Amino acid sequence: MRLRRRGLASINSEVRDGILPAADTIAQVPKDPGAAAHMPRGYRVTALIIACALFMEQMDATILATALPTMARDFGVPATSMSSALTSYLLALAIFIPASGRLADRFGSRTIFRAAILIFVGGSALCGIAPSLPFMMAARFVQGLGGAMMIPIGRLVLLRSVAKEDMVQAMSWLIMPALIGPILGPPVGGAIVTYLDWRWIFYLNLPIGLLGVVLVTRYIGDVREDRPARFDKRGFVLSGIALGCLLFGFEMSSRTGELPHALGLIAIGLVAGALYIRHAGRRSDPILDLTLMRIATFRLSVIGGSLTRITQGAQPFLLPMMLQLGFGMTAAASGAITVAGAIGSLAMKGLAPRILRRFGFRRSLIVGGLGASAGYAVCGLFRPDWPVPVIFGVLMTSGFFMSFQFSAYNTIAYDEIPSERMSLATSFYATFQQLMLSLGICVGAASLHIGMLGSGSTRPDLSAFTLAFLVVTAVSATATIWNRRFAPDAGADLSGQRRAS
């Protein structure tokens, strides 16, 4: 059973690579052997319906990054202020992902999955009509609420409705649209912004989402737990206040004249965080189980992965702006270049298992982390006279190393997690994934703002982008300290290293 659980954890980590929360495992399949008897046997249909929801979310996220400079001009705000449109979405993911599984257990997976798609589509419609940045932030938060439930519960539907012997094939059907979205997003977004209007980015989600609702209603069964666990309401409120205040406090600290408000939010967040830690210590089933950090491989993966995701969160925010504002490129040209990272990530898929089998997790994480940090540091040195093929190659290499890091972290994290705690572990890990991606945008925006103050400019120049890239990559480079603390044979059963030796 342990080897079986590990195999699924490895498969699920390949699905996400820092985009999806790692999937729950066999522990979440209904205990009643007949619970899935009424579910559709066509796992390809189920997997593709869920994958289309993932495709819609990923296309939306990658397209939006390309459109930020144009949206800033329409809203009449500095381009750096558009970081709020990204962080509000990721913040909603971080707050509501822990609650998604409990909602599905209580109200049924089909009901919540269908509601999540409708909320995401409604948020998309609001984004499309947004007249100002504050309205856009609120609409993106609504989108994030839908996304927080849509993807984890969609993954749960797959695990509960597909037979164990079909799981590998079902995951393969799920992976492909998830990989295609980030590749198509930048060029499609660039073309929309250049030749149409950025609002069409969000309007495209409407027909896809409505079709998804019809397909979910027709093909997805409504599985729920007979005796769902109690929902940790107090923990949900305290953790939400802590995460929200801390994140927006850090984000506001990068704006001129907002420091007093930022410090106030940070203070409230710290107090709420302390109250949550006290609350979690008294409850047997807190919404975020902090005792998981006592498990060595999980703790090191959370810390090292969090530092790495700060860079990954900042890069999609900084790079399109540098190419458009610093190089003078159109959104279409920018999107055609930024797709390189997704191509590098795709190229990594077939090589990661072999690299881990040959060198093990510890050495692979150390070398891969340094390679990813060095690659993104070079991005800060890009200049308009650099040959485009060289820029493309650097971005492909960086994407390769960064995606490899996420594959390794997402797998090793669950090596020592007992099956009965897997659901809590995946919720905890997914929350920190989204939180650190959001924090990366905040760090990138703050660094860019500092660079602008140093040059006395109201618009970021190339030196400001250089500073921002170097700051965020310095953060990810510190993950090496934690990667070195993995045991030399950590995850050997997962990678096959022990058998190979």
C-alpha positions in Angstrom: 0.0 0.0 0.0 2.8 2.4 0.8 4.5 2.0 -2.5 1.1 2.4 -4.3 0.5 5.7 -2.4 3.9 7.0 -3.3 3.4 6.2 -6.9 0.2 8.3 -7.1 1.9 11.1 -5.2 4.6 11.1 -7.9 2.1 11.1 -10.7 0.1 14.0 -9.1 3.2 16.1 -8.7 3.8 15.8 -12.4 0.3 17.3 -13.0 0.9 20.4 -11.1 4.6 21.4 -11.1 3.7 24.5 -9.0 0.5 25.1 -10.8 -1.9 22.7 -9.2 -1.8 21.6 -5.6 -0.5 18.1 -5.3 -3.3 15.6 -5.5 -4.8 13.6 -2.7 -4.2 9.9 -2.9 -5.9 6.7 -2.3 -6.9 7.9 1.2 -9.5 10.1 -0.4 -11.2 7.3 -2.4 -14.5 6.5 -0.8 -14.2 3.7 1.8 -17.4 2.1 0.6 -16.4 -0.2 -2.3 -19.7 0.5 -4.0 -19.6 4.3 -3.6 -18.2 4.7 -7.1 -20.4 2.1 -8.7 -22.8 4.7 -10.1 -19.9 6.8 -11.4 -19.1 6.9 -15.1 -16.6 4.2 -16.2 -15.4 6.4 -19.1 -12.4 7.9 -17.2 -11.3 9.7 -20.3 -14.5 11.8 -20.3 -14.1 12.6 -16.6 -10.4 13.5 -16.9 -11.0 15.6 -20.0 -13.8 17.6 -18.3 -11.6 18.4 -15.3 -8.7 19.1 -17.6 -10.7 21.6 -19.6 -11.4 23.5 -16.3 -7.7 23.5 -15.6 -7.0 24.6 -19.1 -9.4 27.6 -18.7 -7.7 28.6 -15.5 -4.2 28.4 -16.8 -5.0 30.2 -20.0 -6.6 33.0 -18.0 -3.5 33.3 -15.7 -0.9 33.3 -18.4 -2.8 35.6 -20.8 -3.4 38.1 -18.0 0.3 38.5 -17.3 0.9 39.6 -20.9 -1.9 42.2 -20.7 -0.9 44.0 -17.5 0.9 47.0 -19.1 -2.1 47.7 -21.4 -4.6 47.3 -18.6 -2.5 49.8 -16.5 -2.8 52.4 -19.2 -6.6 51.9 -19.4 -7.0 52.2 -15.7 -4.7 55.2 -15.5 -2.4 53.6 -12.9 1.4 52.8 -12.8 2.2 49.4 -14.3 3.6 48.2 -11.0 0.2 48.7 -9.3 -1.2 46.0 -11.5 0.5 43.4 -9.2 -2.7 43.7 -7.1 -4.7 42.1 -9.9 -2.5 39.0 -9.6 -2.1 38.9 -5.9 -5.9 39.2 -5.2 -6.5 36.1 -7.2 -3.7 34.0 -5.6 -4.8 35.2 -2.2 -8.3 33.8 -2.7 -6.7 30.5 -3.7 -4.6 30.4 -0.6 -7.6 31.3 1.7 -10.2 29.0 0.2 -8.3 25.9 -1.0 -8.2 24.4 2.6 -12.0 24.6 2.7 -12.6 23.0 -0.7 -12.4 19.4 0.4 -14.6 19.8 3.4 -17.3 21.5 1.2 -17.2 18.7 -1.3 -17.6 16.1 1.5 -20.6 17.9 2.9 -22.5 19.0 -0.2 -21.2 16.7 -2.9 -18.3 16.9 -5.3 -20.4 17.5 -8.4 -22.4 20.3 -6.7 -19.4 22.2 -5.5 -17.4 21.6 -8.8 -20.3 23.0 -10.8 -20.7 25.9 -8.5 -17.0 26.6 -8.6 -17.0 26.8 -12.4 -20.0 29.2 -12.3 -18.3 31.4 -9.7 -15.1 31.5 -11.9 -17.1 32.4 -15.0 -19.0 35.1 -13.0 -15.7 36.5 -11.8 -14.5 36.5 -15.4 -17.5 38.5 -16.6 -16.9 41.0 -13.8 -13.2 41.3 -14.8 -14.3 42.0 -18.4 -16.4 45.0 -17.4 -14.0 46.3 -14.8 -13.7 50.1 -15.0 -11.0 50.5 -12.4 -8.2 48.7 -10.7 -10.1 48.3 -7.3 -13.0 46.8 -9.2 -10.6 44.5 -11.0 -9.1 43.4 -7.7 -12.5 42.5 -6.3 -13.5 40.6 -9.5 -10.2 38.7 -9.5 -10.8 37.7 -5.9 -14.2 36.2 -7.0 -12.4 34.4 -9.8 -9.9 33.0 -7.2 -12.8 31.8 -5.0 -14.0 29.7 -7.9 -10.5 28.6 -8.9 -9.8 27.6 -5.3 -12.7 25.1 -5.4 -12.6 24.2 -9.0 -9.2 22.5 -9.4 -8.8 20.7 -6.1 -12.4 19.4 -6.2 -12.0 18.4 -9.8 -8.9 16.5 -8.9 -10.9 14.9 -6.1 -13.7 13.9 -8.5 -11.1 12.1 -10.6 -9.7 10.2 -7.7 -13.1 9.2 -6.4 -14.6 8.2 -9.8 -11.7 6.4 -11.5 -10.7 2.8 -10.7 -7.2 2.4 -9.3 -6.1 0.4 -12.3 -7.1 3.3 -14.6 -5.5 6.1 -12.5 -2.3 6.3 -14.5 -4.1 6.6 -17.8 -6.6 9.1 -16.4 -3.8 11.3 -15.1 -2.2 11.2 -18.5 -5.4 12.6 -20.0 -5.5 15.2 -17.3 -1.9 16.4 -17.8 -2.0 17.4 -21.4 -4.5 20.3 -21.3 -2.8 21.5 -18.2 0.5 21.7 -20.1 -1.0 23.3 -23.2 -2.6 26.2 -21.4 0.7 27.9 -20.3 2.1 27.4 -23.7 -0.8 28.9 -25.6 -1.5 31.6 -23.0 1.3 34.2 -23.7 1.0 34.3 -27.6 -2.8 34.2 -27.5 -2.9 36.9 -24.8 -0.4 39.0 -26.8 -2.5 38.7 -29.9 -5.7 39.6 -28.1 -4.1 42.7 -26.5 -2.4 43.8 -29.7 -5.2 43.3 -32.2 -8.5 43.2 -30.1 -9.1 44.4 -26.6 -7.8 43.0 -23.3 -11.3 42.4 -22.0 -11.7 39.5 -24.4 -9.2 37.7 -22.2 -12.0 37.2 -19.7 -14.9 36.9 -22.1 -13.3 33.8 -23.6 -13.9 32.0 -20.3 -17.7 32.4 -20.5 -18.5 29.8 -23.3 -15.9 27.4 -22.0 -17.2 27.6 -18.5 -20.8 27.2 -19.4 -20.0 24.2 -21.6 -18.2 22.8 -18.6 -21.3 23.2 -16.4 -23.4 21.2 -18.9 -20.8 18.4 -19.1 -20.3 18.2 -15.4 -24.1 17.9 -14.9 -24.3 15.2 -17.4 -21.2 13.1 -16.8 -19.9 13.7 -13.2 -21.4 11.8 -10.3 -22.2 13.5 -7.0 -20.1 11.7 -4.4 -20.1 12.9 -0.7 -19.0 11.6 2.6 -21.8 10.0 4.8 -20.2 11.6 7.9 -18.1 14.6 6.9 -15.6 16.0 9.3 -16.5 19.2 11.2 -15.5 22.4 9.5 -13.0 24.4 11.4 -14.8 27.8 11.2 -12.7 29.7 13.7 -9.5 28.4 12.1 -10.8 29.3 8.6 -11.5 32.9 9.7 -8.2 33.4 11.6 -6.1 31.9 8.9 -7.9 34.0 6.2 -7.4 37.2 8.2 -3.7 36.4 8.8 -3.0 35.5 5.1 -5.0 38.3 3.7 -3.6 41.1 5.9 0.0 39.9 5.7 -0.1 39.6 1.9 -1.9 42.9 1.1 0.3 44.6 3.8 3.4 43.5 2.0 1.9 44.5 -1.4 0.8 47.9 -0.2 4.3 48.6 1.3 5.6 49.0 -2.3 3.4 51.9 -3.0 4.2 55.6 -2.3 2.3 57.0 0.7 0.8 53.6 1.8 3.4 52.6 4.3 1.3 53.4 7.5 -1.7 51.4 6.1 0.7 48.6 5.1 2.2 48.4 8.6 -1.3 48.3 10.1 -2.3 45.4 8.0 0.9 43.5 8.7 0.3 44.0 12.4 -3.2 42.7 12.2 -2.0 39.7 10.2 0.7 38.9 12.7 -1.8 39.0 15.6 -4.3 36.8 13.7 -1.5 34.4 12.8 -0.5 34.1 16.5 -4.2 33.5 17.4 -4.4 30.8 14.8 -1.3 29.0 16.0 -2.8 29.0 19.5 -6.1 27.7 18.1 -4.5 25.0 16.0 -2.6 23.7 19.0 -5.9 23.0 20.8 -7.8 21.4 18.0 -7.4 17.8 16.6 -8.5 18.7 13.1 -7.4 22.3 12.3 -7.9 23.6 8.8 -4.1 24.0 8.5 -2.3 21.3 10.5 0.9 22.9 11.7 2.2 19.6 13.3 2.9 18.4 9.7 6.0 20.6 9.8 7.5 18.1 12.3 8.0 15.6 9.4 11.5 16.3 8.0 10.9 15.8 4.3 7.6 17.7 4.3 9.1 20.6 6.3 12.2 21.0 4.0 10.0 20.7 0.9 7.6 23.4 2.2 10.5 25.8 3.2 12.7 25.2 0.1 9.7 25.2 -2.2 8.3 28.4 -0.7 11.6 30.3 -1.3 11.7 29.0 -4.9 8.1 29.9 -5.6 8.8 33.5 -4.7 11.0 33.7 -7.8 8.4 31.8 -9.9 5.6 34.1 -8.7 7.6 37.3 -9.6 8.9 36.2 -13.0 5.5 36.2 -14.9 4.9 39.7 -13.5 8.3 41.2 -14.2 9.2 39.7 -17.6 6.3 40.8 -19.8 6.5 44.3 -18.3 10.3 44.5 -19.0 9.8 43.4 -22.6 7.0 45.8 -23.2 8.0 48.8 -21.1 11.7 48.4 -21.2 12.2 47.0 -24.7 9.2 48.7 -26.4 7.8 45.4 -27.7 4.2 44.8 -28.5 2.2 42.5 -26.3 2.1 40.0 -29.2 5.9 40.0 -29.5 6.3 39.7 -25.7 3.9 36.8 -25.6 5.8 35.0 -28.3 9.0 35.2 -26.2 7.6 34.4 -22.7 6.2 31.2 -24.0 9.8 29.8 -23.8 9.5 29.1 -20.1 6.5 26.8 -20.6 8.2 25.0 -23.5 11.2 24.4 -21.2 8.9 23.1 -18.5 7.3 20.7 -21.0 10.7 19.4 -22.1 11.5 18.6 -18.5 8.7 16.1 -18.1 10.3 13.1 -19.6 13.7 13.7 -18.0 12.8 14.4 -14.4 12.3 10.7 -13.3 15.6 9.6 -14.9 17.5 12.5 -13.3 16.0 11.8 -9.9 16.7 8.0 -10.3 20.3 8.7 -11.2 21.2 11.5 -8.7 18.6 11.3 -6.0 16.5 14.2 -4.6 19.1 15.9 -2.5 21.7 16.4 -5.2 19.1 17.1 -7.9 17.4 19.8 -5.8 20.7 21.5 -5.0 22.0 21.6 -8.6 18.5 22.4 -10.0 17.9 25.2 -7.6 21.2 26.9 -8.4 20.5 26.5 -12.1 17.0 28.0 -11.9 18.2 30.9 -9.8 21.1 31.6 -12.2 18.9 31.5 -15.2 16.4 34.0 -13.8 19.2 36.2 -12.6 20.4 36.4 -16.2 16.9 37.6 -17.2 17.6 40.8 -15.3 20.6 41.4 -17.6 18.5 41.2 -20.8 18.8 44.3 -23.0 17.1 45.2 -26.3 20.3 44.4 -28.3 20.4 40.8 -27.1 19.5 38.3 -29.9 16.0 37.0 -29.5 17.2 33.3 -29.8 19.5 33.8 -26.9 16.8 35.3 -24.7 14.5 32.5 -25.8 17.1 29.9 -24.9 17.8 31.4 -21.4 14.0 31.4 -20.7 13.7 27.8 -21.8 16.6 26.7 -19.7 15.2 28.6 -16.7 11.8 27.1 -17.2 13.3 23.6 -17.4 15.2 24.0 -14.1 12.3 25.7 -12.2 9.8 23.1 -13.3 12.2 20.3 -12.3 12.4 21.9 -8.9 8.6 21.8 -8.4 8.4 18.2 -9.6 11.0 17.2 -7.1 9.5 19.2 -4.2 5.9 18.1 -4.9 7.0 14.5 -4.8 9.4 14.3 -1.9 7.0 16.3 0.3 4.7 13.3 0.7 7.4 10.6 1.2 6.8 10.3 4.9 3.2 11.4 5.2 0.9 8.7 6.6 -2.1 8.0 4.3 -4.6 9.1 6.9 -3.0 12.6 7.0 -2.6 13.0 3.2 -5.6 15.2 2.8 -4.4 17.6 5.5 -0.9 17.6 4.0 -2.1 18.4 0.5 -4.3 21.3 1.7 -1.4 22.7 3.8 1.1 22.4 0.9 -1.3 23.9 -1.7 -2.0 26.9 0.6 1.7 27.7 0.9 2.2 27.2 -2.8 -0.3 29.9 -3.6 0.8 32.2 -0.8 4.4 32.2 -1.9 3.5 32.8 -5.5 1.6 35.9 -4.3 4.4 37.0 -2.1 6.8 36.7 -5.1 4.7 39.2 -6.9 4.8 41.5 -3.9 8.6 41.2 -3.6 9.0 41.8 -7.4 6.8 44.9 -7.3 8.5 46.3 -4.2 11.9 45.8 -5.7 10.8 47.4 -8.9 9.5 50.4 -6.9 12.8 50.7 -5.1 14.6 50.7 -8.4 12.3 53.5 -9.7 13.0 55.6 -6.6 16.7 55.1 -7.1 16.6 56.4 -10.7 14.1 59.1 -9.9 11.7 57.9 -12.6 7.9 57.4 -12.5 8.2 54.5 -15.0 10.4 51.5 -14.4 13.6 51.5 -16.6 15.9 48.5 -17.3 18.1 49.1 -14.3 15.0 48.8 -12.0 14.0 45.5 -13.7 17.6 44.3 -13.2 17.4 45.0 -9.5 14.0 43.3 -9.2 15.2 40.1 -10.9 18.4 39.9 -8.8 16.4 40.4 -5.6 13.9 37.6 -6.3 16.5 35.2 -7.6 18.6 35.8 -4.5 15.7 34.7 -2.4 15.3 31.4 -4.4 19.0 30.8 -4.2 18.7 30.6 -0.3 16.7 27.4 -0.8 20.0 25.7 -1.3 20.5 26.0 2.5 17.4 23.9 3.1 18.0 21.5 0.1 21.4 20.5 1.7 19.5 19.4 4.8 17.7 16.6 3.0 19.2 13.2 3.9 21.3 11.8 1.0 18.9 8.9 0.6 15.7 11.0 1.1 13.0 9.8 -1.2 15.1 6.9 -2.5 12.0 4.6 -2.9 10.2 7.3 -4.8 13.0 8.0 -7.3 14.1 4.4 -7.6 17.6 5.4 -6.6 18.0 2.7 -4.0 16.9 0.0 -6.5 19.2 1.4 -9.1 22.2 1.3 -6.8 
